Amino acid sequence: MDQPQPDVIIAGTVAIHTRSPRGRQVFANDHFHFTRDGQMFVITILRAVDKEDWGLYNRFLQSLTFE
C-alpha cells in the first residue's frame, strides 16, 4: 500500500509523492504524480538493492524541465 509523503516540486509543479515498502514480490519504490498542460506524469524510482540515494534522486528530480 502506498504511503503518502510530503509533496515535492518538480519542474515548477507540485507533485504528489507516495512510497511503497519492499514486499515479497515487489521492490521498494517511490512514485511522483503531477500534471502539466493537461497531461499526467508519473515518475517511479525503484530500489532493487534496498539502497537509497536521495542526493541522486533529488538531483534528478530537480533537473527536469518543460519547454
C-alpha positions, -999 to +999 in steps of 0.1 A: +000+000+000+014+034-009+022+057+020+017+094+014+048+115+017+052+153+017+046+169-017+076+180-038+081+205-066+091+190-100+097+214-129+078+241-111+048+219-105+035+203-072+039+166-073+023+141-050+048+117-035+039+082-023+062+055-011+058+017-010+079-005+012+096-036-002+074-066-003+078-103-010+072-097-047+079-060-052+109-037-048+106-007-025+097+023-046+087+060-047+061+075-071+058+111-080+025+121-097+019+155-113+001+172-142+013+197-167-007+212-196-035+186-192-011+156-192-004+134-162+032+123-155+043+096-131+080+091-121+088+059-104+121+052-085+126+015-077+152+004-052+161-030-064+190-034-039+174-016-010+198+012-013+186+048-012+205+078-026+182+108-021+211+131-031+210+115-066+172+112-067+167+149-058+193+160-083+174+140-110+140+153-100+153+189-098+169+187-133+135+181-151+122+210-171+095+216-196+099+239-226 
